[in-house]
Amino acid sequence: MICQRCGYCCIHLDVNIVDPRSVLPGVDIDPGKMDVWVLKPKGQRCPHLSFQGDLAMCIIHAMPCYKGSPCDQFEQLGREDDLCVLGAYFKAVGYEK
């Protein structure tokens, strides 16, 4: 799946995310923190999400703690080189950013 970087999944899905209180800015997870996962409920914007214009950016995307996370492993049905259709779905049913 090719992410369209719309940010809708980062707002409108229930997902376990890396606890923002566990992240050392620009580094990785604080070694003193043992429980690094928290539930981000649907409808709540992920605290790691930022936007540059309409382009969604994950501030921990390049950090080691992102690798293997539920966000990193997110997929949709279809070919690997298909464009993500989740944002189009959320727009069609009236969700907003």
Secondary structure, DSSP 8 states (H G I E B T S, - for coil): -B-----HHHHHS-EEEE-GGGB-TTS-B-TT-S--EEEE-TTS--TTEEEETTEEEETTTTSGGGTTSHHHH---SS-TTSB--HHHHHHHTT---
